[in-house]
Amino acid sequence: RASHLTDQLLALAFANEVDIDMKSETVHLEELVTAAILQRNALARELNVDLGAVGLENGGAILANKALVEGMLNNLLDNAMRYGKPPNQSIQEVTVSIQLQENGVEMVVLDNGPGIDGQDIERILKRGVQGANADGSNQGMGLGLSIVTRYAQLLGAQCWLCNSAHRS
């Protein structure tokens, strides 16, 4: 847990540094997603998580800072695997989806967990705010989603958090 917290604090520091000198390059989302999933395969098996991706054949090359995109993806996957446990003890599913849109690329991380109370969706994106797990406990430090939000802001991207296929 201390290692995870250290990584997140370093990610916040990185956001401040990148804000000063952000370098962009062509980033191939299908490669980042594949690497992120392969990196988590052992943990996924250990946690009994069905981890996968769809839409990788769509490609999805974007001009962005690769480290920021990786940071967003890694935090979203880690959150989904850690907190997206279904309440009925069915198989936990976490999927990354890449979809080409008219004005860019949409990368979505989906899980089949219990979701977040609607009133907490905006609040939970702020630094230091934790959501409750399915069992009502708070195990995180409230940094992961705020890192994702900050990285998206630096990239000029949009970030949504919702409980269904519909954005809120």
N, C-alpha and C positions, 0 to 999 in steps of 0.2 A: 504494500500500500504506500509506503514511503517512497519507493522508486517511482510509482505511478504519479504521486504528487510532485516529485522533483521534475519529472518529464513535463508535467502540465505547467509548472512554474517557468521552466525553461521555454516552453512554447509561448507563454505570455510575453516573456522578455524578447523572444524572437520577433513577435508581432510588432513590438516597438521599434526594433532595429530595422525590420523590413520596411516599415512605414517611411523611414528615412531614405533608403536606397533599395527600392524594389526592382529586381531584374526579372523580365519576362522571357519566356521561351515557348516553343511549341511543346505542349504537353499532350500525350496520347492517353486518354482516360482508360481505355481498355487495358493498357499495360500497367497503369497504376492500380487498377482494380484487381487485376490478376495477381500482381505481386502482394497486395494487401491480404487477399484471401489465402494465398499460399502461405504467407507468414503466420496466419492464424489457424491453419488447418489442424495442427496438433491440439491446440487449446479448444477448438470447436468440437473435436472428437471427445476430448476429456469432459467438456460441459454438455455433451449430447445436443449440440447445436447443428442444425442443417444449414450450412453456410454456402451460399452460391451467388451467381450473377446471371443477369439476363441482359440482352441487348449489346453484348460486347462486340458482336459482328457489325454494329452500327458505327464503330470507330469512335469518333468524338475527339478530334484534335482541337485544342483550344490554345490561345495565346495567354499564358498566365505564369505566375511564379509556382514552379513545381513543388517546392517545399510547403507552400501554403495549401495547395490542393491536396497533397499527401496528408498534411496535418488535419485538414477537415475530414477526409475520408477515414483516417485512422481513429479519430475521436468518435465519429459517428458509428463506426463498426464496433469499437470497444464499448460504447454506451449500449448499443443494441444487444450485444452479447452479454453484457453485465446486467442490464436492467430490463431487457425485453422478454423475460420469461413468462410464458402463458400461465394464467392462474389455474387452469384446469390440468396442469402437468402433462399436456400433450407435447409433442416434439416442438422444440423451439426452432423457429425458422428466421434466418436473417439473410436478406437478399439485397444485392446492389444492382440497381437498374440504370442503364444508360439509354437515354432517348434523345434523338435529334429533334430539335424544335425549329420553328421558322427563324427565330432570332438567336439561336445558340444551341447549347447542349444542356440537358437536365440530367443530373446524377442524383439518384434517390437511394436512401438506405431504408429498407422496410423490415419491420419485425412483427411478430404476432403476439407481442406482450399485451399487458392490460391497458396500456395507454396512459395518458396524463389528463388529469382533470382539466376541462376546458378553460377554467379561470386561471390555471397555472401555466398555460402554454407560453404566453408572453413573458411572464415572470421568470420562468426557468431558464431562459436564454441569458439572463444577467449573471455576472460573476458572483460566486458565493451562494447562489440559490440552489437548493437541492430538491429533487423530486422524491416522493416516497416510492419505495419498491412495492411490489405486489403484496409483500408481508407487512407493509407500513413502516419499514425501517428506512433510514437514510444512511447509505454507506459511502457515498461519494463526498467530494469536497466542493462540488458546485462550480467546477472550472471547465469541464469538457465542452459543454454546449456554448459557454461564453467564448471559448477559444474558437469554436466553429463560427460563431457569429462575427467575431472580430476579423478572422481570416477572410470570411466572405465579404465583409465591408472593405477590407484592403484590396481585394480582387475586383471590386465593383460588381460582385455577384449578389444574387438574392438568396436568402436562406429562409426556409419554412420549416415549421415543426407542426405536425398535425396528427390526429388520431385515426385518420382514415385516408382513403385515396384522394379526398378533397382537401385542398389547402385551406388553412384558416389564418 
